[in-house]
């Protein structure tokens, strides 16, 4: 249960599913398909969908690589959070958008598992949110050529395992497959 007072709602976060970010991602099409299904379910259940979009020197704002993948379409009524750091809360308006919608629990999807997904999960938990990682709706690319000693599948499995044990006083982290996500309040 969230430690945020009078924040019973859940929101779906779709983090950095941008052309350049997922170009070489593991199970790219499968992950995007599951995210699309979650977006449709959230909309049908009047659950806020919040889109997060990263930019930096290697992926400048408004470039082709910066754009969200064409398979995912944001509705005009759905907010987009622009960020420059891994944690989607850091130096953004994410917290105020969630507060306006009385959100105390996040369902997290997107890319990359070992960067912005992990950073945002930890950022949410320390700020008082419950955070559900969707087990099969986050991805990363193979970084072994840059010294990461494990495959993308192992990075994803490790993140799923350790996040399922994450908690703090009055709040929890958990992991759920896309087909079993419950957007209801905790």
C-alpha positions as CSV (number, residue, x, y, z in Angstrom):
1,X,0.0,0.0,0.0
2,X,1.4,3.4,-1.0
3,X,2.5,5.9,1.7
4,X,1.0,8.7,-0.4
5,X,-2.1,10.1,1.3
6,X,-5.4,9.9,-0.7
7,X,-3.7,8.5,-3.8
8,X,-5.7,5.3,-4.5
9,X,-5.3,5.3,-8.3
10,X,-3.0,3.3,-10.5
11,X,-1.3,4.7,-13.7
12,X,0.4,2.8,-16.5
13,X,3.9,4.2,-17.4
14,X,5.3,3.6,-20.8
15,X,9.0,4.5,-20.6
16,X,11.2,5.3,-23.6
17,X,9.8,2.9,-26.2
18,X,11.5,5.1,-28.8
19,X,12.9,4.2,-32.2
20,X,16.6,4.5,-31.2
21,X,16.1,3.0,-27.7
22,X,14.4,-0.3,-28.8
23,X,16.0,-0.6,-32.3
24,X,18.1,-3.6,-31.2
25,X,16.1,-4.6,-28.1
26,X,15.5,-8.2,-27.1
27,X,12.0,-9.4,-28.1
28,X,11.2,-5.9,-29.4
29,X,8.0,-6.8,-31.2
30,X,6.7,-9.0,-28.4
31,X,7.3,-6.4,-25.7
32,X,5.7,-3.7,-27.8
33,X,2.7,-5.9,-28.5
34,X,2.2,-6.6,-24.8
35,X,2.6,-2.8,-24.0
36,X,0.0,-2.1,-26.7
37,X,-2.4,-4.5,-25.0
38,X,-1.8,-2.9,-21.6
39,X,-2.4,0.6,-23.0
40,X,-5.7,-0.5,-24.6
41,X,-6.8,-2.2,-21.3
42,X,-5.8,0.9,-19.3
43,X,-7.8,3.1,-21.6
44,X,-10.8,0.8,-21.4
45,X,-10.6,0.9,-17.6
46,X,-10.1,4.7,-17.4
47,X,-6.6,4.2,-15.9
48,X,-4.2,7.0,-16.7
49,X,-1.5,6.2,-19.3
50,X,1.6,8.3,-18.9
51,X,4.2,8.3,-21.7
52,X,7.9,9.0,-20.8
53,X,10.3,10.2,-23.5
54,X,14.0,10.5,-23.1
55,X,16.4,12.8,-24.9
56,X,20.2,13.4,-24.6
57,X,23.1,14.4,-26.8
58,X,23.0,11.0,-28.6
59,X,19.3,11.2,-29.1
60,X,18.2,14.8,-29.5
61,X,14.7,15.9,-29.1
62,X,12.6,15.7,-32.3
63,X,15.1,13.4,-34.1
64,X,13.9,10.2,-35.8
65,X,15.5,8.1,-33.0
66,X,13.7,10.2,-30.3
67,X,10.3,9.5,-31.7
68,X,8.1,6.8,-30.1
69,X,7.8,3.6,-32.2
70,X,5.0,3.8,-34.7
71,X,3.3,0.7,-33.2
72,X,2.4,2.7,-30.1
73,X,0.1,5.7,-30.5
74,X,-0.4,8.2,-27.7
75,X,-3.8,9.8,-27.4
76,X,-3.7,13.6,-27.1
77,X,-5.3,13.5,-23.7
78,X,-2.5,11.3,-22.3
79,X,0.4,13.2,-20.9
80,X,4.0,12.9,-22.0
81,X,6.9,13.4,-19.6
82,X,10.2,14.6,-21.2
83,X,13.3,13.5,-19.3
84,X,17.1,13.7,-19.6
85,X,17.9,11.3,-16.7
86,X,17.3,7.6,-16.1
87,X,14.8,8.2,-13.3
88,X,11.6,9.4,-14.9
89,X,10.9,11.6,-11.8
90,X,14.2,13.4,-11.8
91,X,13.8,17.0,-13.0
92,X,10.4,16.3,-14.7
93,X,6.7,17.0,-14.0
94,X,5.9,13.3,-13.5
95,X,5.2,13.7,-9.8
96,X,2.8,16.6,-10.3
97,X,1.0,14.7,-13.1
98,X,0.5,11.7,-10.9
99,X,-0.6,13.8,-7.9
100,X,-3.3,15.5,-10.1
101,X,-4.6,12.0,-11.0
102,X,-4.4,10.8,-7.3
103,X,-2.0,8.0,-8.4
104,X,-0.2,6.1,-5.7
105,X,0.7,2.9,-7.7
106,X,2.6,2.6,-10.9
107,X,2.6,-0.2,-13.5
108,X,5.9,0.1,-15.3
109,X,6.7,-0.9,-18.9
110,X,9.3,0.0,-21.5
111,X,13.0,0.3,-22.0
112,X,15.8,-0.1,-21.1
113,X,15.6,-2.6,-18.3
114,X,19.0,-2.0,-16.9
115,X,18.8,1.8,-17.1
116,X,15.6,3.9,-17.1
117,X,13.3,1.0,-16.0
118,X,15.4,0.3,-12.9
119,X,16.0,3.9,-12.1
120,X,12.3,4.8,-12.3
121,X,11.3,1.8,-10.2
122,X,13.7,2.8,-7.4
123,X,12.7,6.4,-7.8
124,X,9.0,5.5,-7.4
125,X,9.6,3.4,-4.3
126,X,11.7,6.0,-2.5
127,X,9.1,8.6,-3.3
128,X,6.3,6.6,-1.6
129,X,4.7,4.8,-4.6
130,X,3.9,1.1,-5.0
131,X,5.6,0.0,-8.2
132,X,4.6,-3.1,-10.3
133,X,7.1,-4.1,-13.0
134,X,5.4,-5.9,-15.9
135,X,7.5,-9.0,-16.2
136,X,7.2,-9.4,-20.0
137,X,6.7,-5.8,-21.0
138,X,10.2,-4.3,-20.5
139,X,13.4,-4.9,-22.6
140,X,17.0,-4.0,-23.2
141,X,19.6,-4.5,-25.9
142,X,22.6,-6.8,-25.8
143,X,25.4,-4.8,-24.1
144,X,28.0,-7.5,-23.9
145,X,30.2,-5.7,-26.5
146,X,30.5,-2.9,-23.9
147,X,31.5,-5.2,-21.1
148,X,28.1,-6.2,-19.6
149,X,28.8,-9.9,-18.8
150,X,25.3,-11.2,-19.4
151,X,22.7,-11.5,-22.1
152,X,19.6,-9.2,-22.3
153,X,17.4,-12.2,-21.2
154,X,19.5,-12.6,-18.1
155,X,19.4,-8.8,-17.3
156,X,15.6,-9.0,-17.6
157,X,15.3,-12.1,-15.5
158,X,17.6,-10.7,-12.8
159,X,15.5,-7.4,-12.7
160,X,12.3,-9.4,-12.5
161,X,13.7,-11.5,-9.7
162,X,15.1,-8.8,-7.5
163,X,12.2,-6.4,-8.0
164,X,9.7,-9.0,-6.8
165,X,11.5,-8.8,-3.4
166,X,11.5,-5.0,-3.2
167,X,9.7,-3.2,-0.5
168,X,10.0,-0.3,1.9
169,X,7.9,0.7,4.9
170,X,4.3,1.1,3.7
171,X,5.0,0.4,0.0
172,X,5.9,-2.5,-2.2
173,X,7.5,-3.5,-5.5
174,X,6.1,-6.5,-7.3
175,X,6.3,-8.2,-10.7
176,X,3.4,-9.4,-12.7
177,X,3.0,-10.8,-16.3
178,X,1.1,-8.5,-18.7
179,X,-1.8,-10.9,-18.9
180,X,-2.3,-10.7,-15.1
181,X,-1.9,-7.0,-14.5
182,X,-4.7,-5.6,-12.3
183,X,-5.1,-1.8,-12.6
184,X,-7.4,-1.7,-9.5
185,X,-6.4,0.1,-6.3
186,X,-4.4,-1.9,-3.7
